[in-house]
């Protein structure tokens, strides 16, 4: 084979991978993060996440040990993927600390800014960090999709989402550790936060006609 034929094969492979990245969370992840190492448990998780994305599962809970790649899929790649599929959707994300939620928000923003993401979803863009607030929003807790209704908001557990709604709610590690988990008072506060500040914010997704969905990891 000639060098040009080899280059064409590489282009065809990349085109196929890019097309698959528009239809499945694991293909999307490997396309936008080329060093992501896929194991069997990632495939099991991705199968459930795809079912959740399709609306086959409305409320999904994921239980996996630490350092098994769940946050990369659930809290970083999934929100960016959702923005590509449903640019008018509103997403709320919560973690046990504001700082952790802020880190995840920035990671999602960096993914959307990446060349690979723009190759997959060229019509989904967020405002630059230097955009005037009156034009659009982008900071460590929130960003808006340019020209669409889509928004992302990230806060720590116990933070206020007052006056805001969501089509998709993602909760990752709402409890910091065993000592806090053993506290009856904390568990009561967490339950109240879930019911009053999260669950009550669910709204119908106008793009799909489906009721709001929740994912807890």
C-alpha positions in Angstrom: 0.0 0.0 0.0 1.1 3.6 -0.7 1.6 6.2 2.0 -1.5 8.1 0.8 -3.6 4.9 1.1 -2.4 4.4 4.7 -3.3 8.0 5.4 -6.8 7.5 3.9 -7.3 4.4 6.2 -6.4 6.5 9.2 -8.8 9.2 8.1 -11.6 6.6 7.7 -10.9 5.1 11.1 -11.0 8.6 12.7 -14.2 9.4 10.9 -15.8 6.2 12.1 -14.7 6.8 15.7 -16.0 10.4 15.6 -19.4 9.2 14.4 -19.5 6.6 17.1 -18.6 9.3 19.6 -21.9 11.1 18.9 -23.9 8.1 19.9 -22.3 6.5 22.9 -20.6 7.8 26.1 -17.6 5.4 26.0 -16.8 6.1 22.4 -17.2 9.8 23.2 -14.8 9.4 26.1 -12.1 7.6 24.2 -12.3 10.1 21.3 -12.0 13.2 23.6 -9.5 11.6 26.0 -7.2 9.4 23.9 -5.3 8.0 27.0 -8.4 6.7 28.7 -7.9 3.0 29.5 -11.1 1.0 29.0 -11.8 -2.0 31.2 -14.8 -4.3 31.6 -16.4 -2.3 34.4 -16.3 0.9 32.2 -18.2 -1.0 29.6 -20.8 -2.1 32.1 -21.1 1.5 33.5 -21.3 3.0 29.9 -24.1 0.6 29.0 -26.2 1.9 32.0 -25.3 5.5 31.2 -26.4 5.1 27.6 -29.7 3.7 28.8 -30.0 6.7 31.2 -29.3 9.0 28.3 -31.9 7.4 26.1 -34.5 7.7 28.9 -34.8 4.0 29.4 -33.7 4.6 33.0 -35.0 7.7 34.8 -33.3 7.4 38.1 -29.8 5.7 38.1 -27.5 4.9 41.1 -23.9 3.9 40.5 -21.8 2.2 43.2 -18.1 1.7 42.5 -14.9 1.7 44.5 -12.6 4.8 44.5 -10.1 5.3 41.6 -12.1 3.2 39.1 -12.7 5.9 36.6 -16.4 6.6 37.5 -16.0 10.4 38.0 -14.3 10.7 34.6 -17.3 9.2 32.9 -20.1 10.5 35.2 -18.9 14.0 36.2 -16.6 15.1 33.4 -17.5 13.4 30.1 -21.2 12.9 30.7 -22.2 16.5 31.2 -20.2 17.6 28.1 -21.8 14.7 26.1 -25.3 15.9 27.3 -24.5 19.4 26.1 -23.7 18.0 22.7 -26.9 15.8 22.5 -29.3 18.4 24.1 -27.8 21.9 23.9 -31.0 23.4 25.3 -31.0 21.2 28.4 -30.2 22.4 31.9 -27.8 20.4 34.1 -27.3 20.5 37.8 -24.3 18.8 39.4 -23.5 18.4 43.1 -20.5 17.0 45.1 -19.7 17.0 48.8 -17.6 20.1 48.5 -18.0 23.4 46.6 -14.4 23.2 45.5 -14.8 19.7 44.1 -17.9 20.8 42.2 -16.0 23.8 40.9 -13.1 21.6 39.7 -15.6 19.3 37.9 -17.3 22.4 36.3 -14.0 23.6 34.9 -13.1 20.1 33.7 -16.4 20.0 31.7 -15.7 23.5 30.3 -12.2 22.4 29.2 -13.6 19.3 27.4 -16.1 21.4 25.5 -13.3 23.8 24.5 -11.1 21.0 23.2 -10.5 20.4 19.5 -11.7 16.8 19.8 -15.0 17.9 21.3 -15.6 20.5 18.6 -15.0 17.8 16.0 -17.8 15.7 17.5 -20.2 18.5 18.4 -19.3 21.6 16.4 -22.5 23.4 17.2 -22.1 23.3 21.0 -20.0 26.0 22.4 -19.7 27.9 25.7 -18.7 31.5 26.3 -15.0 32.3 26.9 -13.8 33.2 30.4 -13.5 36.8 29.4 -17.1 37.2 28.2 -18.9 40.1 29.9 -21.5 38.9 32.3 -24.3 40.7 30.4 -23.5 38.6 27.3 -23.1 35.2 28.7 -22.0 33.3 31.8 -18.9 31.2 32.5 -17.3 30.7 35.8 -16.2 27.9 38.2 -19.8 27.1 39.1 -21.8 27.8 36.0 -21.7 28.1 32.2 -24.2 28.7 29.4 -24.4 27.3 25.9 -23.9 30.0 23.2 -27.1 30.7 21.4 -29.1 28.1 23.2 -31.0 27.7 26.5 -28.6 25.1 27.9 -26.9 25.7 31.2 -24.7 23.9 33.7 -24.6 24.6 37.4 -22.3 22.9 39.9 -22.4 23.3 43.7 -21.5 21.5 46.9 -24.1 19.4 48.8 -26.1 21.9 50.8 -25.6 24.7 48.3 -28.6 26.6 47.1 -30.2 25.9 43.7 -33.1 28.2 44.6 -35.1 29.5 41.7 -33.4 27.2 39.2 -34.6 24.1 37.4 -32.9 21.1 35.7 -33.6 18.5 33.1 -30.6 16.4 34.3 -29.2 16.2 37.9 -25.9 14.5 38.5 -24.7 13.8 42.1 -21.2 12.5 42.5 -19.8 11.6 46.0 -22.3 13.5 48.1 -20.6 12.1 51.3 -16.9 12.8 52.0 -16.1 9.8 54.1 -17.2 7.1 56.6 -17.1 9.4 59.7 -19.6 11.8 58.1 -21.6 9.0 56.7 -22.1 7.6 60.2 -23.6 10.9 61.4 -27.4 10.7 61.6 -27.6 14.5 61.5 -25.6 14.7 58.3 -27.7 12.0 56.7 -30.8 13.9 57.6 -29.5 17.1 56.1 -28.4 15.2 52.9 -31.9 13.6 52.6 -33.5 17.1 53.0 -31.1 18.6 50.4 -32.0 15.8 47.9 -35.7 16.2 48.3 -36.1 19.9 48.8 -33.2 21.4 46.8 -32.6 18.8 44.0 -35.6 16.6 43.4 -38.0 19.5 43.4 -36.0 21.2 40.6 -36.6 18.5 38.0 -38.3 19.8 34.8 -39.4 18.2 31.6 -36.8 18.2 28.8 -38.4 20.1 26.0 -36.0 18.6 23.4 -37.0 15.0 24.3 -40.4 15.5 26.0 -39.1 13.3 28.9 -39.4 14.1 32.5 -36.3 15.2 34.4 -33.7 12.5 35.3 -31.3 11.9 38.2 -28.0 10.1 38.4 -26.3 9.5 41.8 -22.8 8.1 42.1 
